[in-house]
Amino acid sequence: MTSVPGLSAEKRCLVMGVVNVTPDSFSDGGLWFDERAAIEHGLELVEQGADLVDVGGESTRPGAARVSREEELARVVPVIRALSAEGVAVSVDTMRAEVARAAVEAGARLVNDVSGGLADPEMPRVVAATGVPYVVMHWRGHSHDMQSRAVYADVVTEVREELAKRVDLVLAEGVAEEQIVLDPGLGFAKNAEHNWALLAGMPQLAELGYPLLIGASRKRFLGRLLAGADGAPRPFDQCDDATLAVTALAAREGAWCVRVHQVGPSADAVRVAAAWKRAGADT
């Protein structure tokens, strides 16, 4: 089982809190763009129960334009270094190998690559050299056109097959099996129907034999599910209760980690799910 050095060995789903050091992220763009604000927020997430703090410097919302490598490095490295110095287990959310390398050198303990190594062919080799866990997400293209690629005959089967191919390729580049975590990529080249099918299909995805990370927090499909009588989707920051429901259910289904914006309730939910599973195992 994939593990992050220094984290509790308690057998439960991990909680990854999000720190977007960006001006334009879909859910909280600009709130933590200032370096000091980002560091303080990361520390607050740990106080609320985050096992990991995921620091990203590039928005991956639909339609987002990429930032330069230099800008991404300037955004994330100081925050990662400061949080790591405080003993926080930090992951870096990046598609660039150079950013991943610099982040690990600054103290990051996990690389969360939403492209699964497709955006930067050097990424698997860099991750292999660092030895840290590597989140390989299902991805079909950059944010500016990814929704045009949300075409599936059987989304669970196709995502599973495409993830299996990515795993084979990153293993061939030297990444160890015990480093790999899989993410079905909710919202990335997926519509609402696809997202729900993938959540329901977690057992099939788990058959690949790797831990699963689930990132549903504040995503559009939740806002659309909770649309008002006029059909207007609920705002992102008013979808945290729905996120909490996904957290509890994903943890109950055996997710290795959930990635969330509001940590406290999710930290409680994964403990409830762990207690429920333990009780079931004892009967």
Order of alpha helices (4+ residues) and beta strands (2+ residues): beta-alpha-beta-alpha-beta-alpha-beta-alpha-beta-alpha-beta-alpha-alpha-beta-alpha-alpha-beta-alpha
